[in-house]
Structures are given as structure tokens and as C-alpha cells.
Amino acid sequence: MRLADYVAEYLVDKGVTDIFMLTGYGSMYLNDAIEVSGIRHFAARNEAAAPMMAEAYARVTQKIGVCCVTAGPGSTNAVPGLAEAYVDSAPILVISGQVEKRHTTYQANLKGLRTFGTAEINIIPIVEPLTKYAAFVDDPNKIRYHLDKAFYFALEGRPGPVWLDIPLDVQQAEINAGRLLEFLNVYRPTLPDVQEISKLFKELVQAKTPLIIAGQGIRQSGGIEAFRRLILKYDIPVLFSRLGQDILPHSYTNVFGQTGTKGSRYCKQIMQNADFVLALGCRLAVPLIGQNGEAFADNAKIAMVDIEAAELKKPGLRIDHPILGDVKLFMQHLNHLGSLHKLPDWSDWLDYCHKARANHPIITEEREVNPIDLYYFMNRLDEMSDKNHIFITDAGSNYYAGGQVWRFERLQREVCSGCNAAMGTTIPLAIGAAIASPESQILAVTGDGSLELNVQELKTISHYNLNIKLFVINNGGYASMRKWQDDFFDGRRIDTEEKTGIGTLDLQAVAKAFNLKTMLIDDYRSIDSQLQEIMSNDQPLFVEVMTDNSQRVIEAFEEVKEKVNE
């Protein structure tokens, strides 16, 4: 059989039903094999968007997302999306086409040779730093070995992207599928050190004001139920990282929402009064703990459980109990210890956290104004949605406001550009989520500036008639950038409407150009009724939301500083 057909059949056997791609000469045999295989293929309009679609698909399904791109510029175009999947720990497989082996710089192996064949570049050295495994497939008989290895590493430990580059002559090579070399490996979760867990437990039960910070590693480990049992058993406060927000509804009595520099108004108050912090599947990123770790009290004990050894060794991160291992297994063991011992009563500490939240709300009557306050709009989006909805955000004020007010009470999900808060990612992420979960309705929010970075994918939404409601926040363009220019540079601004035309798109005309129906929300009093209408059907819709162009984003670490004894 053709090697390309073997690749497609391999994907089918692995349960792959959907693939994101942009066809091209360098991948033509792969493209043909995908068509023959019956895998549903969704055409991106730019290769940069295809890995982002695959990322959202992977994060919603907890399976590998797959995309296929062509050689040269097709491969290099895919690098931004690959980087997004890498930093947000999404397991995706990128298969790139390549020119014939004899015309590759890889095989020529000459220093200084920049390109050889038509539209050719040696992509593997470019993507190696952004993948868990990347390989140039030069021997047709090793195709199963490379596929096995790619699937293994994509899902092993901390998930992440993998990449296979396949030349045209290898794609069309005849192979004997029954005699291919295999990659044999069985994944065994990294077992946390039991003695270290016992030491941690002894310090935890001696703490007066303990705190759990939970990240997306809990979901990725399959540990949501173990986490739920843990917080109910120990009954101590929990704060979520940006990517951990939708693990559990925020109505749990010991859940206090998102933390970080753009977290809730009271999160730093809780963090600085905690004397023992346990981070579960959360990398304690700079936006979460501050530039110098100032979010934590100087005398607080810090424990961190992570599957990635490097995360436990980051410079400037003080960790008293670094525990390498699978966070689900850790929580199961901690639950066991909790059932064997009488646990302290931390109710006074919980009461303090509840008071901190009650005293510092974000949504108040003052936000019921026109122009529409973004926090008010995002809150109504949360309140009007349910378990059949998936939120998408990408950058700037929509990313921050959503994280600060969404409570996920009805088991909604969220997919966002977590680490980068990257402009232009909402639309491709929404497409990937819609295809991953066709029974869901996607509530995707982007800015009028971010819209332009992947505006071409609006055609993908309309062509496939995806159940995506795209809310475009019209705040004059680049609101968050205007803020930091004003704060740091005395109001000197670059990339303004006058200088570059930013924020001057006729959004209704843009939607019409891509065959999308439109709606305008410009009055806070009509938001609920309009959202009800918007969510009443499964057709794609482009919704322009007129918001305050001087919207201020809450800086959580500049908020209250009361001490627990006050």
C-alpha cells in the first residue's frame, strides 16, 4: 500500500475522526489519502490557524488533535499555532508534506544551504524546540515507528505537540504494512514519592491558613473527581489558575475563583494570608504569583506537585516541597491520608475568605451603564449559559474580564489562549471546539483588534455552518495596549486609529463579506433578551458588542491588603 494510505489508516485506527488542513503540492499524497480514508477534513484558510483548531479540539476531547500542512511556507505558517499548543500543553500531531528527499536541505546536509527544492525548508530544527517529538521521515519502513512514537510522546506525562515531516517520494512509496518497525513503549505514570507526601501532609495539618491553587494538570491527569473529593474532605480554600477555571463550579463553598495579577479583587488578600500553599497541576506562572513571587507571604510554605521536573526548578520560584509526579495519584494518596487522620477545623479561615469575597465584588450596580461595561457583559454571558456552552477568549480585556467574572456554575467549559493571551486565537480555537463537540454551542469573544489577525477563518465558520456565536468587542481597538501605553509612557501612543487605522473596520461589513448574519448589542438593558435570542438556535452569528473604550481592567495585585487578623 502507499505510505500515505497507511498514515491515514493508522489515524483511523487511533480513533481520529477529524483533521484540520490546508492542501498543497508538498502534501498531495497525504491529502488524497485523507480523502480516501473517510476522515472528516476541515480546511483552514491559513496554516497558522490549523494547529490552533487542533489544540482546541484536543483540549475539549482530551485526545490528540491532528492537522496536515504542506511544505515550505505551509510548514512555517503553522509554527505560531504549534507554539500555542506547546505552551498550553495540548497534544496535537502536525503532519507536514515535504519535497522529494533528494531536494531537501536535510539530506544535502550542507552548512549554509538555506533552501533546495521548490518551496522547501528544513522544518524539523525549527519546530524541535516547540515539540515533544519531531522527525523527518526518510525511511518508508519506519513510518509506523515514527507514528507510534509521536502518539506516545504527545500524551505521555505533560501533553504537548509532535511533528512528522514526510517527503513526497516517501508519501507515495509502496510499503508492506505487516512488516513495519514498531516503537514499543508502555506509559507508566510518574509515581509521587510517598515519603514526601507524608512530610507534606504533616506540615499541611499544622497550618493555620492553608490554600490550594489548582491548574489544568488536574483535568489532564483525569483527576477531577479525586480533586473534588480532596477539597470536600479537607475543606480548605481553593483558587484556580487561568487554565484551571472550569474544573469545578465556583459555587463550591471553598472555591474562590481565579487568582493571579488579573484574578479576583480579593485573591491577593487570600494568597498573602495563606501560611501553606499547595499547587496542584499548576506551574505557578509569573502572572499568577507576581514578578517576584510577591503574591505569597514571605513565611508561607510552598508545595508544588507537577509532572514536569523543569517546572519545579524554575529560577526565582521558592518551593519547600517539590513533588514530581502524576497529580491524580498524588491527590488519591492525600485523600487516603486524610481518611486515616482527624483533620483540623479551618472554618475560621474559610469565613475570612468568604468575607474577603463579599467585601470586594466585581459586579455591582455601577456597571449597569452605557456604553456597556465589559465586566457586566461577560457576567451576563456566564449567567445566561449552561453546560452545553463552551467559552472562548483570546487577548486583552475580553480575556481578563472573562477570567475574573465567569463562575462556571452550570458546568460550562472554557478554551482560551492560556499562557500567551494571544491576539487572533479566538476564531480558530472556536472552530476546533465546535468540531470537537458538535452538540455544544460556542460562545466566542474577541476584540476588534484581535479579529483582524485571523479574520479569514470567518469563512471557515460560515462554510461549515458551525454553531459559533462570535462576540466582537468594539472598544476602539487595542484597549489593553492603550492602557499600558498610558500607564508607562505618559500617554504616548503607537498603533492608534489615526496612525495605523486600527479599530476602524466596519464590523457589520466584515461579517457580510464572510456570509455571516449579524447582530448589534449596544444597550446593557437589552443584553439578556438579546442573548436569549442569540442562543436559541444553532446557526453561526457575528455579534458586535459596543463597549466602553476606556474600560479599565482590574489589577488584582493592586487591590486590598487586609491581614487575616484584621
C-alpha positions as CSV (number, residue, x, y, z in Angstrom):
1,M,0.0,0.0,0.0
2,R,1.0,3.6,-0.3
3,L,2.7,5.0,2.8
4,A,0.2,7.9,2.7
5,D,-2.7,5.5,2.9
6,Y,-1.0,3.7,5.8
7,V,-0.7,7.0,7.7
8,A,-4.4,7.7,7.1
9,E,-5.4,4.2,8.2
10,Y,-3.2,4.5,11.3
11,L,-5.0,7.7,12.3
12,V,-8.4,6.0,11.8
13,D,-7.2,3.1,14.0
14,K,-6.2,5.5,16.7
15,G,-9.8,7.0,16.7
16,V,-9.0,10.1,14.7
17,T,-12.2,11.2,13.0
18,D,-11.4,14.9,12.2
19,I,-8.4,16.6,10.8
20,F,-7.5,20.3,10.1
21,M,-5.6,21.1,7.0
22,L,-4.8,23.3,4.1
23,T,-4.0,21.3,1.0
24,G,-0.8,21.8,-1.0
25,Y,1.5,20.2,-3.5
26,G,4.0,19.1,-0.9
27,S,1.4,17.1,0.9
28,M,-0.7,16.0,-2.0
29,Y,-0.5,12.2,-1.4
30,L,-1.3,12.7,2.2
31,N,-4.2,14.9,1.3
32,D,-5.5,12.3,-1.1
33,A,-5.1,9.5,1.4
34,I,-7.1,11.5,4.0
35,E,-9.9,12.0,1.5
36,V,-10.0,8.2,0.7
37,S,-9.9,7.3,4.4
38,G,-13.2,9.0,5.3
39,I,-11.6,11.2,8.0
40,R,-13.5,14.4,8.0
41,H,-11.2,17.2,6.9
42,F,-11.7,20.9,7.7
43,A,-10.0,23.4,5.6
44,A,-8.3,26.3,7.4
45,R,-7.7,29.4,5.3
46,N,-4.2,29.9,6.8
47,E,-1.9,27.2,8.2
48,A,-1.3,29.3,11.3
49,A,-4.9,28.6,12.4
50,A,-4.9,24.9,11.8
51,P,-2.8,23.9,14.8
52,M,-4.9,26.3,16.9
53,M,-8.0,24.4,15.8
54,A,-6.3,21.1,16.6
55,E,-5.4,22.5,20.0
56,A,-8.9,23.4,21.0
57,Y,-10.1,20.0,19.6
58,A,-7.5,18.3,21.9
59,R,-8.4,20.3,25.0
60,V,-12.1,19.7,24.6
61,T,-11.8,16.0,23.8
62,Q,-8.7,15.2,25.8
63,K,-7.5,13.3,22.7
64,I,-4.9,14.1,20.1
65,G,-5.8,16.8,17.6
66,V,-4.4,16.4,14.1
67,C,-3.5,18.8,11.3
68,C,-1.8,18.5,8.0
69,V,0.1,21.2,6.1
70,T,2.2,21.4,3.0
71,A,5.9,22.0,2.6
72,G,7.9,25.3,3.0
73,P,5.7,28.2,3.7
74,G,2.9,25.9,4.7
75,S,5.0,24.4,7.5
76,T,6.5,27.7,8.6
77,N,3.0,29.3,8.7
78,A,2.0,26.6,11.2
79,V,4.7,27.5,13.7
80,P,2.6,30.1,15.6
81,G,-0.2,27.6,16.2
82,L,2.3,25.0,17.2
83,A,3.8,27.4,19.8
84,E,0.3,27.9,21.3
85,A,-0.2,24.2,21.7
86,Y,3.2,23.8,23.2
87,V,2.9,26.4,25.9
88,D,-0.7,25.4,26.7
89,S,0.2,21.7,26.9
90,A,-2.1,20.5,24.1
91,P,-1.5,17.1,22.5
92,I,-1.5,17.7,18.7
93,L,0.1,16.0,15.8
94,V,1.2,18.1,12.9
95,I,2.0,16.2,9.7
96,S,3.8,18.3,7.1
97,G,4.5,17.5,3.5
98,Q,8.0,17.9,2.1
99,V,9.6,18.0,-1.3
100,E,11.4,14.8,-2.6
101,K,14.2,13.7,-0.3
102,R,16.9,14.4,-2.9
103,H,15.9,18.1,-3.0
104,T,15.8,18.6,0.8
105,T,18.4,20.6,2.7
106,Y,18.0,17.9,5.4
107,Q,19.5,15.3,3.1
108,A,22.0,17.6,1.4
109,N,23.4,18.4,4.9
110,L,25.5,21.4,3.7
111,K,26.2,24.2,6.0
112,G,24.8,27.4,4.7
113,L,22.3,25.8,2.3
114,R,19.1,27.7,3.1
115,T,16.7,26.0,0.7
116,F,16.9,23.5,-2.1
117,G,13.8,22.2,-3.7
118,T,10.7,24.2,-4.7
119,A,9.2,25.9,-1.6
120,E,11.4,23.8,0.7
121,I,12.8,24.4,4.1
122,N,14.2,22.1,6.8
123,I,11.3,22.5,9.2
124,I,12.4,20.0,11.9
125,P,15.2,22.1,13.5
126,I,12.7,25.0,13.6
127,V,9.9,23.1,15.4
128,E,12.1,20.8,17.6
129,P,12.1,23.4,20.5
130,L,8.3,23.6,20.3
131,T,7.6,19.8,20.3
132,K,8.0,16.8,22.4
133,Y,9.0,14.8,19.3
134,A,9.8,15.9,15.8
135,A,11.1,13.7,13.0
136,F,12.0,13.8,9.3
137,V,10.6,10.5,7.8
138,D,13.3,9.5,5.3
139,D,12.8,5.7,5.5
140,P,9.3,4.5,4.5
141,N,9.7,1.3,6.6
142,K,10.0,3.4,9.7
143,I,6.7,5.2,9.3
144,R,4.9,3.1,12.0
145,Y,7.8,3.6,14.4
146,H,7.5,7.4,14.0
147,L,3.7,7.4,14.3
148,D,3.9,5.2,17.4
149,K,6.5,7.4,18.9
150,A,4.6,10.6,18.1
151,F,1.4,9.4,19.6
152,Y,3.2,8.2,22.7
153,F,5.0,11.4,23.4
154,A,2.0,13.6,22.6
155,L,0.1,12.0,25.5
156,E,2.9,10.9,27.8
157,G,3.4,12.9,31.0
158,R,2.7,16.5,30.3
159,P,0.9,16.5,27.0
160,G,2.2,18.5,24.1
161,P,2.6,18.7,20.3
162,V,4.6,16.4,18.0
163,W,5.5,16.8,14.3
164,L,6.3,14.5,11.4
165,D,7.8,15.8,8.1
166,I,7.2,13.4,5.2
167,P,8.7,13.9,1.7
168,L,6.7,13.4,-1.4
169,D,8.6,10.3,-2.6
170,V,8.1,8.8,0.9
171,Q,4.4,9.6,0.8
172,Q,3.9,7.7,-2.4
173,A,6.3,4.8,-1.5
174,E,4.9,1.3,-1.5
175,I,5.2,-0.4,1.8
176,N,4.3,-3.8,3.4
177,A,2.2,-2.8,6.4
178,G,2.7,-6.1,8.1
179,R,6.5,-5.7,8.3
180,L,7.0,-2.2,9.6
181,L,9.2,-1.4,12.5
182,E,7.3,-0.6,15.7
183,F,8.0,1.7,18.7
184,L,7.3,-0.3,21.8
185,N,6.7,1.6,25.0
186,V,4.0,1.5,27.7
187,Y,3.4,4.7,29.6
188,R,3.6,4.4,33.3
189,P,2.6,7.5,35.3
190,T,5.3,9.0,37.4
191,L,4.6,7.9,40.9
192,P,4.9,10.7,43.5
193,D,7.3,9.9,46.4
194,V,5.1,8.6,49.2
195,Q,7.5,9.7,51.9
196,E,7.5,13.2,50.6
197,I,3.7,13.2,50.5
198,S,3.7,12.1,54.2
199,K,6.0,15.0,55.1
200,L,3.8,17.4,53.2
201,F,0.7,16.1,55.0
202,K,2.3,16.7,58.4
203,E,3.0,20.3,57.6
204,L,-0.4,20.8,55.9
205,V,-2.4,19.7,59.0
206,Q,-0.2,22.0,61.2
207,A,-1.1,25.0,59.0
208,K,-3.5,27.7,60.3
209,T,-4.4,29.1,56.9
210,P,-3.7,26.6,54.1
211,L,-4.6,27.2,50.5
212,I,-4.8,25.1,47.3
213,I,-4.1,26.5,43.9
214,A,-5.4,24.3,41.1
215,G,-4.4,24.2,37.5
216,Q,-5.3,22.4,34.2
217,G,-3.0,19.5,35.1
218,I,-5.9,18.2,37.2
219,R,-8.1,17.8,34.2
220,Q,-5.2,16.5,32.0
221,S,-4.4,13.7,34.6
222,G,-8.0,12.6,34.7
223,G,-8.1,13.7,38.3
224,I,-11.2,16.0,38.6
225,E,-13.1,13.5,40.8
226,A,-10.1,13.0,43.0
227,F,-9.7,16.7,43.3
228,R,-13.4,17.2,44.2
229,R,-13.1,14.6,47.0
230,L,-9.9,16.3,48.2
231,I,-11.4,19.7,48.6
232,L,-14.6,18.3,50.2
233,K,-12.5,16.2,52.7
234,Y,-10.0,18.9,53.7
235,D,-12.4,21.8,53.3
236,I,-9.7,24.5,52.7
237,P,-9.9,27.4,50.3
238,V,-9.2,26.8,46.6
239,L,-8.1,29.3,43.9
240,F,-7.8,28.4,40.2
241,S,-5.2,29.3,37.7
242,R,-6.4,30.7,34.4
243,L,-6.5,27.3,32.7
244,G,-8.0,25.6,35.8
245,Q,-11.1,27.8,36.0
246,D,-13.6,25.3,34.7
247,I,-12.6,22.3,36.7
248,L,-15.4,22.7,39.1
249,P,-18.3,25.2,39.6
250,H,-17.3,28.2,41.7
251,S,-20.4,27.6,43.9
252,Y,-18.4,25.1,46.0
253,T,-18.1,26.7,49.4
254,N,-14.3,26.5,49.4
255,V,-13.8,27.6,45.8
256,F,-12.8,31.3,45.4
257,G,-12.3,31.7,41.7
258,Q,-9.3,32.8,39.7
259,T,-6.1,34.0,41.2
260,G,-3.2,36.0,39.7
261,T,-2.3,39.5,38.7
262,K,-5.6,39.6,36.7
263,G,-7.6,37.5,39.1
264,S,-10.4,38.4,41.5
265,R,-10.2,41.6,43.6
266,Y,-9.6,39.6,46.8
267,C,-7.2,36.9,45.5
268,K,-4.0,38.5,46.7
269,Q,-5.6,39.0,50.1
270,I,-6.2,35.3,50.4
271,M,-2.8,34.4,49.0
272,Q,-0.8,36.7,51.2
273,N,-2.6,35.4,54.3
274,A,-2.0,31.7,53.5
275,D,0.7,30.1,55.6
276,F,0.8,26.9,53.4
277,V,0.2,26.8,49.7
278,L,-0.3,23.6,47.7
279,A,-0.1,23.9,43.9
280,L,-1.8,21.1,42.1
281,G,-1.1,20.7,38.3
282,C,-0.3,24.4,38.2
283,R,3.0,25.8,37.1
284,L,2.9,28.9,39.3
285,A,3.5,31.2,36.4
286,V,4.7,34.8,36.8
287,P,1.2,36.2,36.0
288,L,-0.1,34.1,38.9
289,I,2.4,34.8,41.6
290,G,3.8,38.2,40.5
291,Q,7.1,39.3,39.0
292,N,9.0,38.4,42.2
293,G,6.6,35.9,43.8
294,E,5.2,38.7,45.9
295,A,1.7,37.1,45.9
296,F,2.8,34.8,48.7
297,A,3.7,35.7,52.3
298,D,7.4,35.6,53.0
299,N,7.0,32.9,55.7
300,A,4.5,30.7,53.7
301,K,5.4,27.1,53.0
302,I,5.0,26.3,49.3
303,A,4.4,22.8,48.0
304,M,4.1,22.1,44.3
305,V,3.1,18.9,42.5
306,D,3.9,18.7,38.8
307,I,4.6,16.1,36.2
308,E,7.3,18.3,34.6
309,A,10.6,18.3,36.5
310,A,11.7,21.6,34.9
311,E,8.7,23.4,36.4
312,L,9.9,22.5,39.9
313,K,13.3,24.1,39.3
314,K,12.4,27.4,37.7
315,P,14.7,30.2,39.0
316,G,13.2,32.6,41.5
317,L,10.4,30.1,42.4
318,R,10.8,29.2,46.1
319,I,9.4,25.7,46.7
320,D,9.7,23.9,50.1
321,H,8.1,20.7,48.9
322,P,8.7,20.0,45.2
323,I,6.9,16.8,44.3
324,L,7.5,15.3,40.9
325,G,4.7,13.0,39.8
326,D,1.2,12.4,38.5
327,V,-1.1,14.9,40.3
328,K,-4.1,12.4,40.2
329,L,-2.0,9.8,42.0
330,F,-0.8,12.4,44.5
331,M,-4.4,13.5,45.3
332,Q,-5.6,9.9,45.7
333,H,-2.8,9.3,48.3
334,L,-3.5,12.6,50.1
335,N,-7.2,11.6,50.2
336,H,-6.1,8.3,51.8
337,L,-4.1,10.1,54.4
338,G,-7.0,12.4,55.1
339,S,-9.3,9.5,55.8
340,L,-6.8,8.0,58.3
341,H,-6.4,11.1,60.4
342,K,-8.5,13.7,62.1
343,L,-8.2,16.9,60.1
344,P,-8.1,20.4,61.6
345,D,-11.1,22.7,61.6
346,W,-10.2,25.5,59.2
347,S,-13.7,27.1,59.3
348,D,-12.5,30.4,60.7
349,W,-10.0,30.7,57.8
350,L,-12.8,29.9,55.3
351,D,-15.0,32.5,56.9
352,Y,-12.3,35.1,56.4
353,C,-12.0,34.2,52.7
354,H,-15.8,34.4,52.3
355,K,-15.8,37.9,53.9
356,A,-13.0,39.0,51.6
357,R,-15.0,37.9,48.6
358,A,-18.2,39.5,49.8
359,N,-16.4,42.8,50.5
360,H,-14.8,43.1,47.1
361,P,-17.3,42.2,44.4
362,I,-16.7,42.9,40.7
363,I,-20.2,43.1,39.5
364,T,-22.1,45.9,41.1
365,E,-24.9,48.3,40.1
366,E,-22.3,50.8,38.9
367,R,-21.6,48.5,36.0
368,E,-25.1,48.7,34.6
369,V,-24.3,51.6,32.3
370,N,-23.9,52.6,28.7
371,P,-21.5,52.4,26.9
372,I,-21.6,48.7,28.0
373,D,-19.2,47.8,30.8
374,L,-17.3,44.7,29.6
375,Y,-17.4,43.0,33.0
376,Y,-21.2,43.4,33.1
377,F,-21.5,41.8,29.6
378,M,-19.2,38.9,30.4
379,N,-21.1,38.3,33.6
380,R,-24.4,38.1,31.7
381,L,-22.8,35.7,29.2
382,D,-21.9,33.4,32.1
383,E,-25.3,33.7,33.8
384,M,-27.3,33.1,30.6
385,S,-25.3,30.0,29.5
386,D,-25.3,26.3,30.7
387,K,-23.5,23.0,30.4
388,N,-24.0,23.0,26.6
389,H,-21.8,26.0,26.2
390,I,-18.0,26.4,25.7
391,F,-16.5,29.9,26.3
392,I,-13.6,31.1,24.1
393,T,-11.4,34.1,24.7
394,D,-8.0,35.2,23.4
395,A,-6.4,38.5,24.4
396,G,-6.7,41.8,26.2
397,S,-9.7,42.9,28.1
398,N,-12.0,40.1,27.0
399,Y,-9.5,37.5,28.2
400,Y,-9.0,39.2,31.6
401,A,-12.7,40.1,32.2
402,G,-13.9,36.6,31.4
403,G,-11.4,35.1,33.8
404,Q,-12.4,37.5,36.6
405,V,-16.2,37.1,36.5
406,W,-17.0,33.7,35.0
407,R,-18.1,31.1,37.6
408,F,-19.0,28.0,35.6
409,E,-22.0,27.2,37.8
410,R,-23.7,25.1,35.1
411,L,-20.6,23.1,34.1
412,Q,-19.6,25.3,31.1
413,R,-16.2,24.8,29.6
414,E,-13.6,27.3,28.6
415,V,-10.8,27.2,26.0
416,C,-8.5,30.2,25.8
417,S,-5.0,31.2,24.9
418,G,-3.9,30.5,28.4
419,C,-0.2,31.3,28.5
420,N,0.1,33.8,25.8
421,A,-3.3,35.5,25.8
422,A,-2.5,35.8,22.1
423,M,-4.5,38.1,19.8
424,G,-6.3,36.4,17.0
425,T,-6.7,32.9,18.6
426,T,-10.4,33.1,19.5
427,I,-11.7,32.2,16.0
428,P,-9.6,29.2,15.3
429,L,-10.0,27.9,18.9
430,A,-13.8,28.3,18.5
431,I,-13.7,26.3,15.3
432,G,-11.7,23.5,16.9
433,A,-14.1,23.4,19.8
434,A,-17.2,23.4,17.6
435,I,-15.9,20.4,15.7
436,A,-14.7,18.6,18.8
437,S,-18.1,19.0,20.4
438,P,-20.9,19.5,17.8
439,E,-23.6,19.2,20.5
440,S,-22.2,22.3,22.2
441,Q,-22.8,26.0,21.4
442,I,-19.6,28.0,21.3
443,L,-19.6,31.5,22.9
444,A,-16.5,33.0,21.5
445,V,-15.4,36.5,22.5
446,T,-12.7,38.5,20.7
447,G,-11.7,42.1,20.3
448,D,-12.0,44.4,17.3
449,G,-8.2,44.4,17.1
450,S,-7.7,40.7,17.6
451,L,-10.4,40.0,14.9
452,E,-8.1,41.1,12.1
453,L,-5.3,38.5,12.9
454,N,-7.4,35.5,11.7
455,V,-10.3,37.2,10.0
456,Q,-10.0,34.8,7.1
457,E,-11.3,32.0,9.3
458,L,-14.7,33.6,9.4
459,K,-15.3,31.9,6.1
460,T,-14.5,28.5,7.8
461,I,-17.2,29.2,10.3
462,S,-19.8,30.2,7.7
463,H,-18.9,27.4,5.2
464,Y,-19.2,24.6,7.7
465,N,-22.2,26.3,9.4
466,L,-20.7,25.9,12.8
467,N,-22.7,26.6,16.0
468,I,-20.4,29.5,16.9
469,K,-21.7,32.8,18.3
470,L,-18.8,35.2,17.8
471,F,-19.0,38.3,20.0
472,V,-16.7,41.1,18.7
473,I,-16.0,43.7,21.4
474,N,-15.9,47.1,19.8
475,N,-13.9,49.3,22.1
476,G,-11.9,51.3,19.6
477,G,-9.2,48.7,19.1
478,Y,-6.3,47.6,21.3
479,A,-7.9,48.8,24.6
480,S,-5.4,46.9,26.8
481,M,-2.4,48.3,24.8
482,R,-3.7,51.8,25.1
483,K,-3.8,51.3,28.9
484,W,-0.2,50.2,29.2
485,Q,1.0,53.0,26.9
486,D,-0.8,55.5,29.0
487,D,0.5,54.0,32.3
488,F,4.1,53.6,31.3
489,F,4.8,56.2,28.6
490,D,2.9,59.3,29.7
491,G,0.1,58.8,27.1
492,R,2.4,58.4,24.1
493,R,0.7,56.0,21.8
494,I,1.7,54.0,18.8
495,D,-0.6,51.9,16.6
496,T,-3.5,54.3,17.0
497,E,-6.6,54.8,14.8
498,E,-5.0,58.0,13.4
499,K,-1.6,56.5,12.7
500,T,-2.5,53.0,11.5
501,G,-6.2,52.8,11.1
502,I,-6.6,50.3,14.0
503,G,-10.2,50.0,15.2
504,T,-11.7,51.5,12.1
505,L,-13.2,48.3,10.5
506,D,-16.8,48.3,9.6
507,L,-17.6,45.1,11.5
508,Q,-21.0,44.6,10.0
509,A,-19.5,44.8,6.5
510,V,-16.8,42.3,7.5
511,A,-19.4,39.8,8.7
512,K,-21.4,40.3,5.5
513,A,-18.3,39.7,3.4
514,F,-17.9,36.2,5.0
515,N,-21.6,35.3,4.7
516,L,-22.3,35.7,8.4
517,K,-25.5,37.1,9.9
518,T,-25.0,39.9,12.3
519,M,-26.5,41.4,15.4
520,L,-25.6,44.5,17.4
521,I,-25.6,44.8,21.2
522,D,-25.3,48.4,22.3
523,D,-27.5,48.8,25.4
524,Y,-26.9,47.0,28.7
525,R,-30.7,46.8,29.3
526,S,-31.2,44.6,26.2
527,I,-28.3,42.2,26.8
528,D,-30.3,39.4,28.5
529,S,-33.1,39.4,25.9
530,Q,-30.6,39.5,23.0
531,L,-28.5,36.7,24.4
532,Q,-31.6,34.6,24.8
533,E,-32.4,35.1,21.2
534,I,-28.8,34.5,20.1
535,M,-28.6,31.2,22.0
536,S,-32.0,30.0,20.7
537,N,-30.6,28.4,17.5
538,D,-27.5,26.6,16.2
539,Q,-26.6,28.9,13.4
540,P,-23.4,30.9,13.3
541,L,-23.7,34.5,14.2
542,F,-21.4,37.6,14.3
543,V,-22.4,39.9,17.2
544,E,-20.9,43.3,17.6
545,V,-20.8,44.5,21.2
546,M,-20.4,48.2,21.8
547,T,-18.4,48.7,25.0
548,D,-16.7,51.5,26.8
549,N,-13.4,52.4,25.0
550,S,-11.9,53.5,28.3
551,Q,-12.6,50.2,30.1
552,R,-10.3,49.6,33.0
553,V,-9.1,46.1,33.7
554,I,-8.9,45.2,37.4
555,E,-5.3,44.8,38.6
556,A,-5.8,42.3,41.4
557,F,-2.4,42.7,43.0
558,E,-3.0,46.5,43.4
559,E,-6.2,45.7,45.4
560,V,-6.8,45.1,49.1
561,K,-4.1,44.1,51.6
562,E,-6.0,43.4,54.8
563,K,-4.4,40.8,57.1
564,V,-6.3,37.8,58.4
565,N,-6.1,39.1,62.0
566,E,-7.8,42.4,60.9
